[in-house]
Amino acid sequence: MTGQGEALYLDMAGRLREAIADGQFPPGSRLPSEHVLAQEYGVSRNTVRRALEVLREDGLMSSQQGARRTVLALPRLQNFGELRSFSRWARSIGEVPSGRVDVLERRPADEEQAHELGLEPGDPVVYLVRVRLLTGVPVMIERTAYPERVGVLFSYVDLERESICERLEEHGIVFAHAEHAIDAVNADAEDARLLEVPPGTALLRERRRSTDHQGRPLEWSQDRYLGDAVAFTIRNSIAASPLVRDLPPAT
């Protein structure tokens, strides 16, 4: 029951987030009352209350008690608890996603790429370097290696306007699981050129390995985000991922 209740309020939060991104509830407007929202979405008032708390924690609305919540400006928060493409995430926060390809080539896999993709060093991969933009402004660099069986499908993808994940899904390739590692780096000369910023600018680096439902590797990527343009969030739950706690020694 705990898992079902959590799924309900997180789903409700997602639906409200989409409504805000679509302009149904623009910044500065007030949401309907909990009672009205519960009736409109077919959930309990407690579910609505918990969903609104999620949006408050994400900075989407004010936290006034005893009053209807006010919608705040949309922050650029990317939630790694949800497996969504850059394009889907960008559209959900009201931005227009696009891309600028710097490198697209077939090349031998280096040792790291081979290890992460389950290949042998020297096996062919399709390597992509693409700058991602939010409403025309560069915010992120993708440096991604794909197994050749995935990369050959790029002829069907408009890499400047379309999401790779969304287009590949049409060919039966689904990015089902991902592992993320995030740290901070400074922009080198190549990063600075692609993002149009001074060398040494603070960046967030995300290293990501994605697989399909069968666990077969689909990509190994090292993305670099402008540190002042995007923030990452993740939501944990003891219901979804029970914590292991040390028991006190027996007396």
C-alpha positions as CSV (number, residue, x, y, z in Angstrom):
1,M,0.0,0.0,0.0
2,T,2.9,2.4,0.7
3,G,4.2,1.9,-2.8
4,Q,0.8,2.5,-4.3
5,G,0.3,5.7,-2.3
6,E,3.7,7.0,-3.3
7,A,3.0,6.3,-6.9
8,L,-0.3,8.2,-6.7
9,Y,1.1,11.4,-5.4
10,L,4.2,11.3,-7.6
11,D,2.0,10.8,-10.6
12,M,-0.2,13.7,-9.5
13,A,2.9,15.8,-9.0
14,G,4.0,14.9,-12.6
15,R,0.6,15.8,-14.0
16,L,0.6,19.2,-12.3
17,R,4.2,19.8,-13.4
18,E,3.1,19.2,-17.0
19,A,0.1,21.5,-16.6
20,I,2.4,24.3,-15.4
21,A,4.9,23.7,-18.2
22,D,2.0,23.8,-20.8
23,G,0.9,27.2,-19.5
24,Q,-2.3,26.0,-17.9
25,F,-1.0,27.5,-14.6
26,P,1.4,30.3,-15.6
27,P,3.9,31.8,-13.1
28,G,2.2,34.1,-10.7
29,S,-1.2,32.4,-10.9
30,R,-2.8,30.5,-8.0
31,L,-3.6,26.8,-8.2
32,P,-7.2,25.7,-7.5
33,S,-7.9,24.6,-3.9
34,E,-6.9,21.1,-2.8
35,H,-10.6,20.1,-2.8
36,V,-11.0,21.2,-6.5
37,L,-7.8,19.6,-7.6
38,A,-8.8,16.3,-5.9
39,Q,-12.1,16.3,-7.8
40,E,-10.5,17.3,-11.1
41,Y,-7.8,14.6,-10.9
42,G,-9.8,11.9,-9.2
43,V,-7.6,11.5,-6.1
44,S,-7.8,12.2,-2.4
45,R,-7.0,15.5,-0.8
46,N,-4.1,13.8,1.0
47,T,-2.6,12.8,-2.4
48,V,-3.0,16.3,-3.6
49,R,-1.4,17.7,-0.5
50,R,1.6,15.4,-0.9
51,A,1.9,16.2,-4.6
52,L,1.9,19.9,-3.9
53,E,4.7,19.4,-1.3
54,V,6.8,17.7,-4.0
55,L,6.3,20.8,-6.2
56,R,7.1,23.1,-3.4
57,E,10.4,21.3,-2.7
58,D,11.3,21.5,-6.4
59,G,10.7,25.3,-6.2
60,L,7.7,25.3,-8.5
61,M,5.3,27.0,-6.0
62,S,5.1,29.0,-2.8
63,S,4.8,27.3,0.6
64,Q,2.1,29.5,2.1
65,Q,0.1,27.6,4.7
66,G,-3.7,27.9,4.7
67,A,-3.8,29.6,1.3
68,R,-3.9,28.5,-2.3
69,R,-0.4,27.9,-3.7
70,T,1.1,30.4,-6.1
71,V,3.0,29.1,-9.1
72,L,6.6,30.3,-9.3
73,A,8.8,30.6,-12.4
74,L,10.0,27.3,-13.7
75,P,13.5,26.3,-12.5
76,R,15.8,24.4,-14.8
77,L,15.8,21.3,-12.6
78,Q,16.5,17.9,-14.2
79,N,15.3,15.0,-12.2
80,F,17.5,11.9,-12.5
81,G,14.8,9.9,-10.7
82,E,12.9,10.1,-14.0
83,L,14.5,8.6,-17.1
84,R,13.7,11.2,-19.7
85,S,15.6,12.5,-22.7
86,F,17.0,16.0,-22.7
87,S,14.4,17.0,-25.3
88,R,11.5,15.7,-23.2
89,W,12.8,17.4,-20.1
90,A,13.4,20.7,-21.9
91,R,9.8,20.7,-23.2
92,S,8.5,19.9,-19.7
93,I,10.0,23.1,-18.3
94,G,8.8,25.3,-21.2
95,E,12.0,25.4,-23.2
96,V,12.6,24.7,-26.9
97,P,15.3,21.9,-27.3
98,S,17.7,21.8,-30.2
99,G,21.2,20.5,-31.0
100,R,24.3,21.4,-32.9
101,V,26.5,18.5,-34.2
102,D,30.2,19.0,-33.9
103,V,31.4,15.4,-34.5
104,L,29.6,12.3,-35.9
105,E,31.9,9.5,-37.0
106,R,32.5,5.8,-36.9
107,R,35.7,5.1,-35.0
108,P,37.4,2.3,-33.0
109,A,36.3,2.1,-29.4
110,D,38.9,3.1,-26.8
111,E,39.4,1.0,-23.7
112,E,36.9,3.0,-21.6
113,Q,34.2,2.9,-24.3
114,A,34.8,-0.8,-24.9
115,H,34.5,-1.6,-21.2
116,E,31.3,0.4,-20.7
117,L,29.6,-0.9,-23.9
118,G,30.6,-4.5,-23.5
119,L,32.9,-4.4,-26.5
120,E,36.5,-5.2,-27.3
121,P,38.9,-2.3,-27.7
122,G,39.0,-1.4,-31.4
123,D,35.5,-2.6,-32.1
124,P,33.6,0.0,-34.1
125,V,31.4,2.6,-32.3
126,V,29.5,5.6,-33.5
127,Y,30.8,8.7,-31.7
128,L,28.7,11.8,-31.4
129,V,29.7,15.3,-30.0
130,R,26.6,17.5,-29.9
131,V,25.9,20.8,-28.2
132,R,22.4,20.9,-26.7
133,L,20.6,24.2,-26.5
134,L,17.6,25.5,-24.5
135,T,15.7,28.1,-26.6
136,G,18.8,28.8,-28.6
137,V,21.3,29.1,-25.7
138,P,24.0,26.4,-25.4
139,V,23.8,24.7,-22.0
140,M,25.3,21.2,-22.5
141,I,27.8,19.1,-24.5
142,E,27.1,15.5,-25.2
143,R,30.1,13.3,-25.9
144,T,28.6,9.9,-26.5
145,A,29.7,6.5,-27.9
146,Y,27.1,4.1,-29.3
147,P,27.4,0.5,-30.3
148,E,27.4,0.3,-34.1
149,R,24.0,-1.5,-34.1
150,V,22.5,1.7,-32.5
151,G,24.6,4.3,-34.3
152,V,23.6,3.1,-37.7
153,L,20.1,4.2,-37.1
154,F,21.2,7.9,-36.8
155,S,20.4,8.3,-40.5
156,Y,16.8,8.4,-39.4
157,V,17.3,11.1,-36.8
158,D,17.5,14.9,-37.3
159,L,20.2,15.4,-34.7
160,E,19.7,19.2,-34.7
161,R,15.9,19.1,-34.0
162,E,15.0,15.6,-32.7
163,S,15.6,13.5,-29.6
164,I,17.8,10.4,-30.3
165,C,15.9,8.5,-27.6
166,E,12.5,9.3,-29.0
167,R,13.4,8.4,-32.6
168,L,15.1,5.2,-31.6
169,E,12.1,4.1,-29.7
170,E,10.3,4.0,-33.0
171,H,12.8,1.4,-34.1
172,G,12.3,-0.7,-31.0
173,I,15.3,0.5,-29.1
174,V,14.3,1.7,-25.6
175,F,16.6,3.4,-23.1
176,A,15.2,1.6,-20.1
177,H,17.9,1.9,-17.4
178,A,20.7,4.4,-16.7
179,E,23.5,4.8,-14.2
180,H,24.7,8.4,-13.5
181,A,27.8,9.8,-11.9
182,I,28.0,13.5,-11.4
183,D,31.0,15.7,-10.5
184,A,32.4,19.2,-11.1
185,V,35.0,20.2,-13.7
186,N,36.3,23.3,-15.3
187,A,35.7,24.0,-19.0
188,D,38.8,23.2,-21.1
189,A,39.5,25.0,-24.4
190,E,37.2,22.6,-26.4
191,D,34.3,22.9,-23.8
192,A,34.7,26.7,-23.9
193,R,34.5,26.8,-27.7
194,L,31.4,24.6,-27.9
195,L,29.5,26.3,-25.0
196,E,30.8,29.8,-26.0
197,V,32.1,30.6,-22.5
198,P,35.6,31.4,-21.1
199,P,38.0,28.5,-20.3
200,G,37.8,27.6,-16.7
201,T,34.0,28.1,-16.4
202,A,32.4,25.8,-13.8
203,L,30.7,22.8,-15.4
204,L,28.7,19.8,-14.1
205,R,29.9,16.6,-15.6
206,E,27.5,13.7,-15.9
207,R,28.9,10.2,-16.9
208,R,26.0,8.0,-18.0
209,R,25.7,4.4,-19.1
210,S,22.3,3.5,-20.5
211,T,20.9,0.0,-21.3
212,D,17.8,-1.5,-22.7
213,H,15.3,-3.8,-20.9
214,Q,17.6,-6.8,-21.4
215,G,20.6,-5.0,-19.9
216,R,22.4,-4.5,-23.2
217,P,24.4,-1.3,-23.3
218,L,23.1,1.4,-25.6
219,E,25.3,4.4,-24.9
220,W,28.2,5.6,-22.8
221,S,28.2,9.4,-22.5
222,Q,30.1,12.1,-20.8
223,D,28.0,15.2,-20.8
224,R,29.0,18.6,-19.5
225,Y,26.5,21.2,-18.3
226,L,26.9,24.9,-17.6
227,G,26.9,25.0,-13.8
228,D,24.7,28.1,-13.7
229,A,22.2,26.9,-16.3
230,V,20.9,23.5,-15.0
231,A,20.6,21.8,-11.6
232,F,20.0,18.1,-10.9
233,T,17.5,16.6,-8.5
234,I,16.8,13.1,-7.4
235,R,14.1,11.9,-5.0
236,N,14.8,9.0,-2.7
237,S,12.3,6.9,-0.7
238,I,12.7,4.2,1.9
239,A,9.7,2.5,0.3
240,A,11.3,2.3,-3.1
241,S,14.9,1.7,-1.9
242,P,15.0,0.5,1.7
243,L,17.9,1.8,3.6
244,V,20.2,-0.6,5.4
245,R,20.8,0.5,8.9
246,D,23.3,-1.1,11.4
247,L,21.6,-2.7,14.3
248,P,22.9,-1.9,17.7
249,P,25.0,-4.6,19.3
250,A,23.2,-7.1,21.4
251,T,23.5,-6.7,25.1
